[in-house]
């Protein structure tokens, strides 16, 4: 979870600790503008399974988002926990791997 805003790290670490025994793992945290552009171009070309925000509009670039890989039921469970902690879960807008604050 390196790269997250320091105030967000404890909550994100807690969520990951809950999810790890169920197969959850981190796939993305902070992204540089260059990486965000690359991922967005791949998304526009139909080469991404999940949505990607345009450069300059991603919470990943601000260190306020992370992505987790897990089975769909685990993501839904973790999403509910995250929302209960005051976060925003991407499963509400078609991006179930995305967690942000």
C-alpha positions as CSV (number, residue, x, y, z in Angstrom):
1,X,0.0,0.0,0.0
2,X,3.0,2.3,-0.4
3,X,2.1,5.4,-2.2
4,X,-1.2,6.1,-0.5
5,X,-1.8,9.3,1.5
6,X,-0.5,8.7,5.0
7,X,-4.0,9.3,6.5
8,X,-5.5,6.6,4.3
9,X,-2.9,3.9,4.8
10,X,-4.3,2.6,8.2
11,X,-7.8,2.0,6.8
12,X,-6.4,0.5,3.6
13,X,-4.1,-1.8,5.5
14,X,-6.9,-2.9,7.7
15,X,-9.1,-3.8,4.7
16,X,-6.2,-5.7,3.1
17,X,-5.6,-7.6,6.3
18,X,-9.3,-8.7,6.2
19,X,-9.1,-9.7,2.6
20,X,-5.7,-11.4,2.4
21,X,-6.9,-14.7,4.0
22,X,-9.6,-14.7,1.3
23,X,-7.2,-14.3,-1.6
24,X,-7.3,-10.5,-1.9
25,X,-4.1,-8.8,-3.2
26,X,-3.1,-5.3,-4.2
27,X,-2.7,-4.7,-7.9
28,X,-2.3,-0.9,-8.1
29,X,-1.9,2.0,-5.8
30,X,-0.4,5.4,-6.7
31,X,0.1,6.0,-10.4
32,X,2.3,8.5,-12.2
33,X,0.6,10.6,-14.9
34,X,2.6,8.7,-17.5
35,X,1.3,5.3,-16.3
36,X,-2.3,6.7,-16.0
37,X,-2.0,7.9,-19.7
38,X,-0.8,4.5,-20.7
39,X,-3.5,2.6,-18.9
40,X,-6.2,5.0,-20.2
41,X,-5.0,4.5,-23.8
42,X,-5.2,0.7,-23.3
43,X,-8.7,1.1,-21.9
44,X,-9.8,3.2,-24.9
45,X,-8.4,0.5,-27.2
46,X,-10.5,-2.1,-25.5
47,X,-7.5,-3.8,-23.9
48,X,-8.5,-3.3,-20.3
49,X,-11.0,-5.4,-18.4
50,X,-11.8,-2.6,-16.0
51,X,-12.5,1.1,-16.5
52,X,-9.7,3.6,-16.3
53,X,-10.1,7.3,-15.5
54,X,-8.7,9.9,-17.9
55,X,-5.3,11.3,-16.9
56,X,-5.7,14.1,-14.3
57,X,-9.0,12.6,-13.1
58,X,-7.8,9.5,-11.3
59,X,-7.6,9.2,-7.5
60,X,-4.7,6.9,-8.1
61,X,-2.6,9.8,-9.2
62,X,-3.4,11.5,-5.9
63,X,-2.5,8.5,-3.7
64,X,-6.2,8.2,-2.7
65,X,-7.1,4.9,-4.4
66,X,-6.0,1.3,-4.7
67,X,-7.1,-1.7,-6.6
68,X,-7.5,-5.2,-5.2
69,X,-7.7,-8.5,-7.0
70,X,-10.1,-11.1,-5.4
71,X,-13.1,-13.2,-6.3
72,X,-16.2,-11.2,-6.9
73,X,-17.9,-12.2,-3.7
74,X,-14.8,-11.2,-1.7
75,X,-14.7,-7.8,-3.5
76,X,-18.4,-7.2,-2.7
77,X,-17.8,-8.1,1.0
78,X,-14.7,-5.8,1.2
79,X,-16.6,-3.1,-0.7
80,X,-19.3,-3.1,1.9
81,X,-16.7,-2.9,4.7
82,X,-14.9,0.0,2.9
83,X,-18.1,1.9,2.4
84,X,-18.9,1.4,6.1
85,X,-15.5,3.0,6.9
86,X,-16.5,6.0,4.8
87,X,-14.7,5.1,1.6
88,X,-16.0,4.8,-1.9
89,X,-16.1,1.4,-3.6
90,X,-15.9,1.2,-7.4
91,X,-18.4,-1.7,-7.5
92,X,-21.1,0.9,-7.4
93,X,-19.9,2.3,-10.7
94,X,-18.7,-0.8,-12.6
95,X,-15.2,-1.0,-11.2
96,X,-15.3,-3.6,-8.4
97,X,-11.6,-3.8,-7.9
98,X,-11.3,0.0,-7.1
99,X,-11.3,1.4,-3.6
100,X,-10.9,5.2,-2.9
101,X,-11.3,7.9,-0.3
